[in-house]
Amino acid sequence: MISFSPTEEQQMIMTMVRQFAAGEMRRIYRECDENGEIPGSIVDTAWKMGLVSSSIPEDYGGLGGERSTITGSLIGEELAWGDLSIAMHILCPALLAYPVLEMGTETQRKRYLPLVCDEKYKSATAALIEPRFGFDPYSLSTTARPDGNEYVLDGEKCYVPLAAEADVLLVYAREDGSGQGFIVEKGTNGLLIGEREKNMGIKALATYELSLKNCRVPKENRLGGEEGCDFAGIMNCSRVALSAMATGVAKAAFEYSRDYAKERVAFGEPIASRQAIAFMLAEMAIEIDATRLMTWEAAWMLDRKEEATKEASLVKAYADDMVLMVTDRAVQILGGHGYVREHPVELWLRNGRGFVTFDGMAVV
Amino acid sequence: MIDFELTPEQQEEIKAAQEFAEEQFRPVSRYYDEHEHESPLELIDKMWEKRGESMFRLGLDPAAGLRTEELCWGDAGLYLCIPGPALGGAAIFLSGTKEQIGQFLGKFNEGKPKWGAMAMTEPHAGSDTAAISTTAVRDGDEWVLNGEKIFVTMGKRALEDSDGFVVVWATVDKSAGRAGMKSFVVPAGTPGMRVEKLEKKLGIRASDTVTIVFSDCRIPFDNILGSPEVKKVDKAGTKGFKGAMATFDATRPIVAAQAIGIGRAALDFVKETLQKEGIKIRYGVPRQKLTALERDVMEMEANYKAAKLLTLRALWMMSQLQPNSLESSMAKTKAGLAVTRITQKAVEIMGPLGYSRKYLLEKWMRDAKINDIFEGTGQINMLVTARRVLNYSRDQLK
């Protein structure tokens, strides 16, 4: 039966996350962006909400709740509304946890899932993007070659969130023409973490380049063992997560510029009472809602284990365009005030611009 | 629970609408586009016989939207020819009394095919509905109507070809502005009401669009919908006007669903043609590797989906009895824009096949444009959306 209403439980989670976003994230996000740092305390506070561990079975130390991409999307939007860098930092361990939970072998689950169910936040991450023009997740340059009881990984990665801190990394590489995941523990020979990256946006989130040079991992570290993983499925989860987050960033920018437009007086009236401004805001609101609904639909399909590459990639592309349109207009509505760092809209524009690049940097 | 699943019954009903559209509308689609003022009598009789079936009933829930999409995928002009009370019926249903509903809508269960119409627009009042100048003056047990209404969809079928009715918006007190605006049911055959000027249109040519002139047209006092009193509470409006607006909240998403049906027809045609040519649309491929054609098709598909989901949400809210003024305006705005763009782009992509009258695509482009105009132009819907988004009155945002 068609319905657009989250369950009561989902609404409770949304309220909890929204309060955290409004109270905690919004208090410090500008400072985080300026300093390039996220205080451990806010991450710990967020971690206590159990946003990742809630959907991991009790056997592995989790809370045993239902794993739902829809719920994840709702959380992703609320967190990103608070701040995108902090949101990505908080959800970073899921980059390892969810693929291991869904596609990992029993040994992999037992070994790695308890890590993300610890009371203390522990970093884990995934490496997908590669530093070259024309990057395509479906034809990775990083290679995995079987050699005896090991796999040998070679290649370059970038935009790897929290790579330096992470105890475990899930590295995606090409093996026999298809994308597979390989679990690489911190300190493995041949895993070289590079300098922290300097990006236009998400400045508070620590991301790194890394090199894999003759990096050898045991055969059992191949995600899903002999069966391997459903790489397209992981990509679709990521597309949905990023679309939800883009919706959150856009909503933040929309709300701020709407409120500004109602206060800012020019020619004797609030600028919002001019159609040139009001129509921009109306279109922003329409496109934000449209993106959210498309995100929900793709998430719903993923929850039903349906093939959703079409839906997930359509909404991701739509969300990429939408968040840029909305954040750009938010800056435009504030005019000169939008360009200075006293107001947050320039930050949202910088963060929003990144979505088209962020492949596989979040999953729900 | 967020859910996009249709019940088996809904799926059946949607499928039935799809089949009807394909078997009954598509084969005659071009003919009635080229023979503008001819009536598809056989088809009308067939639809009238089947009037009890869900696809021909006016519904205001997501499944009704999806059935409407299917029928308009077949032909949007023929869709408007479906005998029944249509938008006029919605107005009666939403603001009439039980007695009025029985009196005016009861006859739609029997006899020969008939239609209901709605008359709002005047030569000098389009989107500015509060500026209408048709008057209704009380005279004892009657109202006397005087004025001219234009662009009345299916007015000829309702009033000349059948024993239908038209809901007319008129003012009972010009000095009261919007507060004086009321709606009245005028049955076919009422003396003093004349159907004039059958419009020749860009698209939806199977439907008729007429001018109706009222000169000392007398109707019973009880034919007013809602209260006859003029309450000058505030300038913003009273029940009469709000009745009109409530009707729009209900009907805009259905009009959006009509638009979406045309959009999907065009999209299907493009995709089928590409498939025949062996051209595959590659989903999930990075943007910089996509061809311009793939980008265009994906953008069309995404816009179709965006419009459809906004429409389903507005209808779902309606079915949950939640206020949906914002959401229904959003849906209509997006749908009008989306299908105008989708169909125009489709004509471009198909090149000589798109522009030729040998295929229906050029017709769909012409048909689609009406959705950016009737039941509120794209701009008026954007204005309504903006007011809702900003929580502004019409004085604060003109």
Chai-1 contact restraints between the chains, C-beta under 6 A:
chainA,res_idxA,chainB,res_idxB,connection_type,confidence,min_distance_angstrom,max_distance_angstrom,comment,restraint_id
A,M1,B,T7,contact,1.0,0.0,6.0,A-B,restraint_1
A,I2,B,P62,contact,1.0,0.0,6.0,A-B,restraint_2
A,I2,B,W316,contact,1.0,0.0,6.0,A-B,restraint_3
A,S3,B,M1,contact,1.0,0.0,6.0,A-B,restraint_4
A,S3,B,D3,contact,1.0,0.0,6.0,A-B,restraint_5
A,F4,B,R313,contact,1.0,0.0,6.0,A-B,restraint_6
A,F4,B,W316,contact,1.0,0.0,6.0,A-B,restraint_7
A,P6,B,I2,contact,1.0,0.0,6.0,A-B,restraint_8
A,T7,B,M1,contact,1.0,0.0,6.0,A-B,restraint_9
A,I70,B,I2,contact,1.0,0.0,6.0,A-B,restraint_10
A,G134,B,Q288,contact,1.0,0.0,6.0,A-B,restraint_11
A,D136,B,P286,contact,1.0,0.0,6.0,A-B,restraint_12
A,A272,B,L390,contact,1.0,0.0,6.0,A-B,restraint_13
A,S273,B,Q396,contact,1.0,0.0,6.0,A-B,restraint_14
A,S273,B,L397,contact,1.0,0.0,6.0,A-B,restraint_15
A,A278,B,A386,contact,1.0,0.0,6.0,A-B,restraint_16
A,A278,B,L397,contact,1.0,0.0,6.0,A-B,restraint_17
A,F279,B,M382,contact,1.0,0.0,6.0,A-B,restraint_18
A,F279,B,A386,contact,1.0,0.0,6.0,A-B,restraint_19
A,L281,B,V389,contact,1.0,0.0,6.0,A-B,restraint_20
A,A282,B,M382,contact,1.0,0.0,6.0,A-B,restraint_21
A,A282,B,T385,contact,1.0,0.0,6.0,A-B,restraint_22
A,A282,B,A386,contact,1.0,0.0,6.0,A-B,restraint_23
A,A282,B,V389,contact,1.0,0.0,6.0,A-B,restraint_24
A,A285,B,V389,contact,1.0,0.0,6.0,A-B,restraint_25
A,I286,B,M330,contact,1.0,0.0,6.0,A-B,restraint_26
A,I286,B,K334,contact,1.0,0.0,6.0,A-B,restraint_27
A,A290,B,A306,contact,1.0,0.0,6.0,A-B,restraint_28
A,A290,B,L310,contact,1.0,0.0,6.0,A-B,restraint_29
A,L293,B,L309,contact,1.0,0.0,6.0,A-B,restraint_30
A,M294,B,K305,contact,1.0,0.0,6.0,A-B,restraint_31
A,W296,B,I2,contact,1.0,0.0,6.0,A-B,restraint_32
A,E297,B,F4,contact,1.0,0.0,6.0,A-B,restraint_33
A,W300,B,F4,contact,1.0,0.0,6.0,A-B,restraint_34
A,T309,B,Y283,contact,1.0,0.0,6.0,A-B,restraint_35
A,T309,B,G284,contact,1.0,0.0,6.0,A-B,restraint_36
A,K310,B,Y283,contact,1.0,0.0,6.0,A-B,restraint_37
A,S313,B,Y283,contact,1.0,0.0,6.0,A-B,restraint_38
A,S313,B,G284,contact,1.0,0.0,6.0,A-B,restraint_39
A,L314,B,E301,contact,1.0,0.0,6.0,A-B,restraint_40
A,L314,B,A302,contact,1.0,0.0,6.0,A-B,restraint_41
A,Y318,B,A302,contact,1.0,0.0,6.0,A-B,restraint_42
